[in-house]
Amino acid sequence: MTGFFSRVKGDKTIWAAAALLAIFSFLPVYSASSNLAYLYGDGSTLPYLVSHFIHLFLGFVIMFFVHKVPYHYFVGLSIITLPLLILLLLFTVSQGVVIDGANASRWINIPILNKTFQPSTLASVVLLTYVAKYMARVKDKTYTFKQTILPLWLPVAVVMGLILPANFSTTAILFLMVLLVTFIGGYPWKYLLGIIGVGVVMLGIFILTAKAFPGLFPNRVDTWISRVESFTNDEVTEADYQIERAKIAIASGGVTGQGIGKSVQRNFLPQSSSDFIYAIIVEEMGLIGGIGVMFAYLLLFFRIIIVATKANTVFGKLLVIGVGLPIVFQALVNMAVAVELFPVTGQTLPLISSGGSSIWMTCLALGMVLSVSAKREEELEQIEQETKADEDNPLEILSEAI
């Protein structure tokens, strides 16, 4: 075991925060999955716990091997994989899963594993890596907006255009992260304002097209509109069912909670083990548990910023910001939805909610952050060794001084 931990490099606090969130996740997943076991299984929660354990185990395997890869290799990997992922997104849009007659084309089936996979989560990591690569390459160079359209904004537009029909919230988060990375990378403000304007126009065109031709994107735009209307409307409607149940769960949790495994709303709240798992956490563990989970993500945010600050290259800084911050942002969005600060989005709670795609891509992103941190540690260790070697050789120091 000691030998294994000696091979673990990078920011130890990030490793610890990720491990604690993963271990903690078994409690709410166990509690929330009891309802699913009753409805769709034989009443046993063991298969759900085993599935969750496998997802987390594979996720940490991904994190370990990715953090061993020198982060400058991600430049070439992003260039190679981006076209392949665009093809995968095209396939997903055209062949996506249909659930209860509704278009749910954010997943594809993997027949061999009998699982579904959400390509948009992987595409987000790859696209942000590509954007970080481009901004690092043009840093301190003079360029015009026209020169950035094909190499930068065309891939961004294609990826987001393929994700948008099935997942508006993921597209919005990805767009914000792209803007953040380009802004930190020194992209001119006036160009960014133009991009925001183009994005708003394209979204409007998509909504009008979807309303004019409902068969193209079944139920998606209507779902977005109903969620926004439910969020802004004081009257309780049928569309408010999820959020009302989540609020009841949070209100009944109080300060210390009802106790682990004693949630009542898990029996009524849809997606209690994924999208609304934070409400179950607060119901069972109270305000203390809810604040504890939030603190863990804020600690993760703080360490990601530290790693980005200490990175020695522009690409390293932008890479950490690009793939690291969306994890924390997604967590905050999930918690905000549970307390009705945001409309329902369908974003999971990273490393806690059940589901393979989200866990694996979160671990992939953390592995890339840890790769940057590990490189920094390696450079510091090399400097220390050189300094120690000089101190152990006073004759060499004296000769250099003479």
N, C-alpha and C positions, 0 to 999 in steps of 0.2 A: 504493500500500500504506500509506503514511504517513497518507493521508486516511482510509482505512478504520479504522486503529487509533485515530485521533483521535475517531472516532464510538463507540468502545467505552468504555462507562462502567462504573462499579461497581468492586467489589473486584478488583484486578488479580491477587491471589494465587489467588482462586477461579477466574478465567479461566485462569490458568497451570496450576493443578492439574487442571482439567477437560481442558484441551488435552493435557497430558502423559499423563494416563490414556488418552485417546482414541488418541493416537499410539502409545503403548505397546501398546495392545490388539491391534494388527495382528500382533504377534509370536505371542502364544499362540493367537489365532484362526486364523492361518495354519497353525500346527503342529497344532492340534486338528482342524481341518477336513479335513486330509489323509485321515483315516480315513473321514469322511463322503463325501468325493469318491470314495474307492475303493469304498465300499459302495453308494452311490446315484447316482454320476455316472460320468464317463468317466476319473476319476483326476486331473482338474485342479482345483486349489484356487482358481483365478482367479475363478470365479463367486462363491465364498463371500467372497473378499476384496472383490470389487466390491460385493456386497450389503451387506457390513459397512461399506464406505466410504460408500455411499449412505445407510444408516441414520444414521451419524455426521454426515454432511454435513447432512442434513435436521434432525438434532437440534440442531446448532449454529446453523442458520438459525432454528429455533424459539427457541433461547436468545437470539439477538441481537435478534429482533423483540420478544420478551416483555420483555426488560430495558429496552426503550425505552418501554414502557407505564408511566405513573405508577401506582404500586402501589395507590393508593386506588381505581382502577378495578376491581380484582379483587373488591372488595366486591359490586358490582352483578353482575359476571360470575358469581360463585359462586351468587348467588340465582337467576339466570336458568338457569344450566346444570345445577344440582343436580337439578331435576325431570326434565330431559331425560336425564340420566345414569341416573337411577333407571329410566326406561323402557328405556334401552339395556341395563341390567343385567338387567331382566326378560326382554328379548328374548334376551340371552345365555344365561341359565339355561334357557330353553325351547328355544332353537335352537342351543345350543353345539355345537362340533365333537366328534365321537366318534372316538377314535384307538384302533385295534386292539380295538374292541369295548368300550372303557372310556369312562366319562363324563369328558370333558375340557372341560366347559362353562365354561371361563374364557376361551375365545377365540371370536371370530366371524370368518367369512370375509368378505373384501372382494373381490368378484368382479372389479371393474375392475382392481385392482392385483395380483390373484392372491396376496394376502397374508392373514395372520390378524392380528387385533388383540385385545389383552387390555383390555377396558373397565375392569377393576378398578384398573388402574394410574392411569388418568385420574380415576376416581371417588375414589380416595384423595386426590389432590391437591386436587380440588374440595371434598371434604368437609372436609378440614383447613383450607382457606381459609374455608369457611363457619363452622366452629367458632371460628376465630380472630376472624372478624368479630363473631360473637355475643358472645364473651367480652370483646372490646374495647368493645362497646356497653353491657354491663352492669357494666363495671368501676366499682368504688366505689359501686355501687348496692345497695340491700337487696332481696333477692328470696328466695322460698321454693322448695323443690324442686319443688313442684307447678307453679309458674310456668315452670319450665325444661323440663318434660317435652315439650310440643308443639313449641316453637320450637327446642330443642336436641337432646334425646335421641331424639325420634321419627325425624328424618332420619338420625341416627347409626345407630339400630337397623335402619331399613329398608335402608340401604346395606350394612351389615355382614351383615345377614341374607341379602341377595342374593349377597354374595361368598362367604360361608361354605360353602355346599354344594360348591363346586368348589375352594376355596383357603383352607384353614384358616390357613396360615402368614401369608398376606397379611392376613387378618381379624385375627389376633392382633397383628401389628405395628401395624395401623391402630388397633386398640382401645387399645394402649399409648400411641400417639402422641396420640390424642384425650384420654386421661387426663392426659398430660403437659401438653398445651396448656391444658386446663381448670384443672389445678392451678396452673400458672404464672399463668394469668389470674385466680386468686383464688377459684376455685370451692371451697366449703367441704369440708373433709375428710370430714365425716360423710355428706354427699351422695355423694361419690366412693366411699366404702366401700359405700354402698347400691347404686350403679351396678355396682360389681364383683360384688357378690352376685347381682344380677339377671342379669348377663352369664354367670356360672357356671351359674345355674339354666337359662337359655335354652340354653346349650351342652349341658347334660345332657339337656334335653327333645329337642333336635335329634338327639343321638346315639341316644336311645331310639327316636325315631320312625324314624330311618334303619335301625336294627336290626330294628324291627318290620315295616317296609315296604321291603325291600331294593330294590324296583324304582324307588323314587323317586330315589335317589341311588346309582347303581350303583358299587360298589367303593370309594367315597370313605372312609367311616368305617372299613372294614376296612383300607384303606391306612394311615390315621392310626394305628390300633391296632398294625398290624404294624411300622410304623416306630418307634414308642415301645418296643414289646417288643424289637425288634432292638437298640435303643440301650441298653436296660437289661439285656439278656441277654448273658452272657459267651460263650455258645456261638455259634459261627459258623454262620449259617443261610444259605439261599439269598437271603433278603431283605437280607443284609449285603453282597451282592456289590459294590454301588457303593462303599460306604464302605471296604471292604477294599481295593479297587483304588486308591482315593484315598490310603489310608494307605501302600500300597506305593509309589505315585508320590512321595509326600512323603519317605518314608524313603530312597528311592534318590537323591533330589536332593542330599542332603548339604549342604555349606556353599556350594559354588559351582555345583552343578547338573551335569546331563549334557550341557548345551549346547543352544543354541536349535535347535529342529527335531529334536531327538534323543529325544523322549519315546517310551517304550515303552508305557506304560499308556494312551496315547490310543487305541491299537488295541483296548483291552478295556473302557475306562471309558465307560459310557453318559453322554450329555450332557457330553462333555468340553469342548465349546466354549461351554457356557452354565453349567449348575448347578455343575459341578466343574472349571471352568477354573482355579481357584486351585491345585488339586493339580497341574495341568500346568505352571503357572508355577513352582512350587517344584521340581518334578522337573527342569525344564530350566534354571532359573536359581538353584536352591538357596535356602538360607536368606537369602542376600543379596537375591535378587529378591523373596522372600516378605515380608521386612521392609520393603523399599522400597515395595511396593504398599500395605502396611498404613500406612506413614508418610504416603503421599500422602492416604489417606482421613482420617487423624488431622489432617493439616494442613488439609484441607477442613473438618473438624469445628471446629477452632480458629477458622478465619476466619468460619464461620457464626455461632459464638457471639459473635465480635467485632462482626459486622454487626448481630446482634440486640441487643447491648448498646448500640450507638451509635444505633439507630433512635430517632427523636424521637416516635413515636406508639406507643400500646399495640398497635394493630392491626399495625403494622410489626414490632414485636418478636415477637408471637405468630405472625404469618405466616412469618417466617424460621425460627422454631423448628418450626412445624408442617410445612412443606414441605421444609425443609433437613435436619433431623436424620434423617428416615427413610432418606435416601440413605446416610448413614454407618452407620446401624443395620443396614440391609439388607446392606451390605458386610461388616460384622462377623459377621452371621449366616451369610453365605455362607462366609466363611473358617472360622468355628467348625464348620460342618458338615463341611468338608473334613478337619479334624483331629479329628473325632468329639467335639467338645464339645457339639454339639446334634444332635438327630435330623435326618434328611434332610428338608428343607423345600421344595426347589424354587425357592429365591430365587436370582436371578442376581447377578453381580458388576457393580454399576453402571458404565457407560461402558466396560467391558472385555468382558463376555460378549456373544456374538452375539445378535441379536434386536432387532426394531424397537421394539416397545411399551415395553420397559424403557428403552432409550436415549432415546427421544423424551420420555417422561414425566420422566426424570431431568433432561434438558435444560430441559424446561418448568419444573420446580421450581427449578433453578439460575437460570433467567432471572428468576423471581419474586424470589429472594433478591437477585440483582444489581440488580433494579429498586429495592428498598429501599435498597441501598447507593448506587446512582446518585443517588437523591433526596437522601441525606445529603451526597454530594459536591457536588451542585448548591447546596444551602443554604450549605455552607462557602465555596464559590466566590463566592456572592453576598455573604456577609459580608465576605470579603476585598476584594472590589471596592468595597463601601461604605466600608470602613476606609481603603483606598487613596485613594478620592475625598476623604474628609475630610482625609487627610494632605496631599493636593495643594492644599487650599483653606484655608490658615491663617487668612484673614480671617473665614471662616465659623466656624472653631473659636473665634477671639477674640471674635466677636460673641456666640456662645452662652455663653462664659465670663462676659462682661459682663452 
